[in-house]
């Protein structure tokens, strides 16, 4: 039995039969109804999703003997001739083998003839991106003024290779990769009609393996059916075809999520023995983690159809896992898929990947740590992926000191405050301001104070902060703080620039510095107001030293073959 039989037999013959491309068929049918058919269509999309099938149905709809119709009758001689590929006015050209200028010239000549049997002549050019530039340019002339009795339908899997000038003269339709559940339903329909007895788990494996292509799915089904009548177990059947089955994928995900290393090795071995392509396996596992990520983000709302299997089997395992953690698994798998594709030993990539991912220590969100510490529990804090790949899996345990609450609360010792010699306690004053008004505190960084007389002090600050401190509102605030701290009333301040200027390239750069420092000060204020940060400071007795953007966790991580990936500088 030829593998093409099923695909040909189940080729859609009406717009209604077309699977998964309703957004295209509806618009085309409306164009037919309203008499607004275009003279040039461009169908783009992956292979096996119905581009040429829709082109033929369109040809029938235009040439049906019962009149131009949104759904061809498939009974008249024109419809039947088009279905069997014998209609003189529908010309199918393979762009890959007719790509030269000569072919297009022949086409141009043929276009001038009136239709022989039908209403219009339809030229279907498949893989149109294969045409040479010369051929494209010749085609362009035809597209500029197409004869009224001609319609073009171009199909391509690589739209980016089609000249923009051609694109702009066509009405474009993007055909979609067909959803796995839609493909599975279609296969079930075929099985029912053809009396094939194929178990559902095999159908789902075939649908996933087809990767959005209905034609590939039909071809795979054909191969499975060829084994019918022979006593072969489902798993063995999938083995024979080298297809990844859902069960193995779920087992792998389960082993990863529960950090079960021996199981990971077993699964990698099984994948190898069954002749499953390593990169395909990683890609399918990636899909599972993509689903898990979505599941987690949608707060465990139950997803439709077969994804329920994933949810019901793995849902409880991801409950305790942070979204960031799943994100790390996902990124590791993404890289592994790429590596397996390039590797001459994809088997080891699979094994190393499973083990590596299963070894990723659990990340714990800061609020969770704070909560645990508040409850008096100890928390294991793990390091970043960088550290893991370089030095195994170190664990750092932070324990809340026992009976911390009982320790009498004591203020840090302050030197006696002398309002006549504020310089002595100035550092403490600035430290205190930092807790009251971080912007002001930052501005007083590296400042010094000097007493000019009883009612007048000289404040020297970094040049970038002078303008900030000269603002009336800030000065008022500062004087108020001085009154509270030193007990001095009616003081006036001379504000002076610190001689220690930063390397400056003139006023513009200084202004930039000032903006930078203002932004930083505002950032500090925001961070200090964060309840989690407040808790951390209080519980751990910590203080904020610096605030920096978070580097991406996966930076420089080493995977499988030990090669280092280029550093990513993306910041969160
Ligand atoms: Zn007809």
Boltz pocket constraint, residues with backbone or C-beta under 6 A from the ligand:
constraints:
  - pocket:
      binder: B
      contacts: [[A, 60], [A, 63], [A, 64], [A, 65], [A, 66], [A, 72], [A, 73], [A, 74], [A, 75], [A, 76], [A, 77], [A, 78], [A, 79], [A, 80]]
      max_distance: 6.0
